[in-house]
Amino acid sequence: MMQCIAVDDEPLALQLLGNYVERTSGCRLVKTFTDAGKAKKYLETTPGIDLLFMDIQMPDMIGTDLYDSLAVKPLVIFTTAFSEHAVEGFALDAIDYLLKPFSYERFEKGMMKAIEYLKLQKGRAKNNTDAIFVRSDYKLVKILLEEIVFVESVDDYVRIHRASEKPVLTLMSMKSLLEKLPAKEFIRIHRKYIVSVRKISHISAKKIMAGVTELPIGERFAEEVKLLSK
């Protein structure tokens, strides 16, 4: 069951979306918001949201800006009365762009795209337990776990350093990425670094050598690092 939320400053628009979702099998509207700031806070603190219906012209925040600011992005369908925002919406990798007023038939087409895309994502995850997928440069990039040397926090992004390929930069928190990685194979050694256990060549009192890169051990993570030798 696809878990959805809707954000629109017009209550009637939210009511219509709710009616459309009820008519569509395979999805559930969990919550609606007329306040973009509250929606952002909810998305940042509530895991498991698969799809976001997002109005672009909101009084307190532009919908595309809200979506772009999220560290972990659900699938998104933008809804708006202004067609000039379409390019910006698709630049953010939107599943669809619904121009108000839209019919149920047009809504259903967007939902089918989202449902199929989610099935594809989950199928990839199931069949590739040796890999993860992250968004980078408006596409999903497959990262083999055996290729990851370490992960570096860079402001609101993380940079995934690989053994034989270029690093990948993705908009995601360290916490969110760590949740994607097998706990026995990766360890956080610093607020800025996650390291592949298999790529550690040696450990000293305050540093770890991951591949050819020496990384610091943060004080709050030192005890966990010590457990590697037990």
C-alpha positions in Angstrom: 0.0 0.0 0.0 1.5 3.3 -1.1 1.5 5.9 1.7 0.7 9.4 0.5 0.4 12.9 1.9 -1.0 16.0 0.2 0.1 19.7 0.6 -2.1 22.5 -0.8 -3.3 25.8 0.7 -6.8 25.3 -0.8 -8.9 22.9 1.4 -11.2 22.1 -1.5 -8.2 21.0 -3.5 -7.2 18.7 -0.7 -10.7 17.3 -0.5 -10.7 16.5 -4.2 -7.3 14.8 -3.9 -8.7 12.8 -1.0 -11.6 11.7 -3.0 -9.4 10.7 -5.9 -7.1 8.7 -3.7 -10.0 6.8 -2.2 -11.1 5.8 -5.7 -7.6 4.4 -6.5 -6.5 1.0 -5.2 -3.0 0.5 -3.8 -2.7 3.9 -2.1 -3.7 5.6 1.1 -3.8 9.3 2.0 -2.2 9.4 5.4 -2.3 13.2 6.1 -3.0 16.5 4.4 -1.5 20.0 5.0 -2.5 23.5 4.1 0.8 24.8 5.7 4.0 23.9 3.8 6.2 24.4 6.9 4.2 21.9 8.9 4.3 19.5 6.0 8.1 19.8 5.8 8.5 19.1 9.5 6.2 16.1 9.2 8.2 14.7 6.3 11.5 15.2 8.1 10.3 13.3 11.2 8.0 10.6 9.7 9.5 7.7 7.8 7.6 5.6 5.3 5.9 8.2 3.2 6.1 7.0 -0.4 4.4 9.8 -2.4 3.9 13.5 -1.9 1.2 15.6 -3.8 2.7 19.1 -3.7 1.0 22.3 -4.7 3.7 24.7 -6.0 2.1 28.1 -5.3 2.0 28.0 -1.4 1.8 31.3 0.6 4.6 30.4 3.1 6.9 28.3 0.9 7.2 27.5 -2.8 6.4 23.8 -3.2 9.4 23.0 -5.4 11.7 24.7 -2.8 10.1 22.5 0.0 10.7 19.3 -2.0 14.3 20.3 -3.0 15.1 21.0 0.7 14.2 17.5 1.9 17.1 15.2 2.8 15.1 12.1 2.1 12.7 12.6 -0.8 9.5 10.6 -1.4 8.2 10.4 -4.9 6.4 13.6 -5.9 3.5 14.7 -8.1 3.3 18.5 -8.4 -0.1 20.1 -8.6 -0.6 23.7 -9.7 -2.8 26.1 -11.8 0.3 27.6 -13.4 1.8 25.6 -16.4 5.0 27.7 -16.4 6.3 25.7 -13.4 6.3 22.4 -15.3 9.9 22.5 -16.3 11.0 23.3 -12.8 8.9 20.4 -11.5 10.3 17.8 -13.8 13.9 19.1 -13.2 13.3 17.9 -9.6 12.6 14.4 -10.9 8.8 14.6 -10.4 6.8 11.6 -11.3 4.1 13.8 -12.8 2.8 17.3 -13.1 -1.0 17.8 -12.7 -2.3 21.1 -14.1 -5.4 22.3 -12.2 -8.3 21.6 -12.7 -7.5 17.9 -13.5 -9.9 15.0 -13.9 -9.8 11.7 -12.1 -8.6 10.0 -15.3 -5.6 12.4 -15.5 -4.9 11.9 -11.8 -5.1 8.1 -12.2 -2.5 8.2 -15.0 -0.1 10.0 -12.6 -0.8 7.5 -9.8 -0.2 4.5 -12.0 3.2 6.0 -12.9 4.0 6.4 -9.2 2.8 2.9 -8.3 4.9 1.3 -11.0 7.9 3.4 -10.1 7.6 2.3 -6.5 7.3 -1.3 -7.5 10.5 -0.9 -9.6 12.4 0.6 -6.7 11.3 -2.1 -4.3 12.1 -4.8 -6.8 15.6 -3.4 -7.3 16.1 -3.4 -3.5 14.9 -7.0 -3.1 17.0 -8.3 -6.0 20.1 -6.3 -5.1 20.9 -6.8 -1.5 24.5 -6.2 -2.4 23.7 -2.7 -3.6 21.7 0.5 -2.8 20.2 3.1 -5.0 20.6 6.9 -4.4 19.4 9.9 -6.3 22.2 11.9 -8.0 22.0 14.3 -11.0 18.2 13.7 -11.3 18.6 9.9 -11.7 18.8 6.8 -9.5 22.4 5.5 -9.2 23.2 2.0 -8.2 26.0 1.8 -5.7 27.6 -1.6 -5.0 28.2 -2.1 -1.3 31.6 -3.8 -2.0 32.7 -0.6 -3.9 32.0 1.8 -1.0 35.2 2.8 0.9 33.7 5.5 3.1 30.9 8.1 3.1 31.5 11.8 3.9 29.0 14.3 5.1 29.1 17.6 3.0 26.5 20.1 4.4 23.1 18.7 3.5 24.6 16.1 1.2 26.7 12.9 1.5 29.6 12.0 -0.8 30.0 8.2 -1.3 33.6 7.4 -2.1 34.1 4.2 -4.1 37.1 2.0 -4.8 37.2 2.1 -8.6 34.6 4.7 -9.6 34.0 8.4 -9.1 32.4 9.5 -5.8 28.6 10.1 -5.9 27.1 13.1 -4.3 23.5 12.7 -3.1 21.1 14.9 -1.1 20.6 12.8 2.0 21.5 12.8 5.7 24.1 10.5 7.2 21.4 9.0 9.4 19.2 8.1 6.4 22.1 6.6 4.5 23.3 4.6 7.4 19.8 3.1 7.7 20.2 1.8 4.1 23.5 0.1 4.8 24.0 -3.3 6.4 24.8 -2.7 10.1 27.5 -5.4 10.2 29.3 -4.0 7.2 29.4 -0.3 7.9 30.3 1.8 10.9 30.0 5.4 11.8 33.4 6.6 13.1 32.8 10.4 13.2 29.9 12.8 12.7 31.3 13.3 9.2 32.3 9.8 8.2 30.9 6.3 7.7 33.4 3.6 6.8 33.1 0.2 5.2 34.4 -2.4 7.7 35.9 -4.5 4.9 37.9 -1.5 3.6 39.6 -0.8 7.0 43.3 -1.6 6.8 44.3 -0.5 10.3 43.0 1.4 13.3 45.0 3.6 15.7 43.9 5.4 18.8 42.4 8.3 16.9 42.4 7.4 13.3 41.3 4.7 10.8 42.8 3.9 7.4 40.0 3.2 4.9 41.5 2.3 1.6 44.2 4.9 1.1 42.5 7.6 3.1 43.2 8.3 6.8 40.1 9.4 8.7 39.6 10.7 12.2 37.7 8.8 14.9 35.2 11.1 16.8 35.2 10.8 20.6 31.5 9.8 20.7 32.1 6.9 18.3 35.4 5.6 19.8 33.8 2.9 21.9 31.9 1.5 19.0 35.1 1.4 16.9 36.9 -0.5 19.8 34.3 -3.3 19.4 35.6 -4.1 16.0 38.7 -5.7 17.6 36.6 -7.9 19.9 
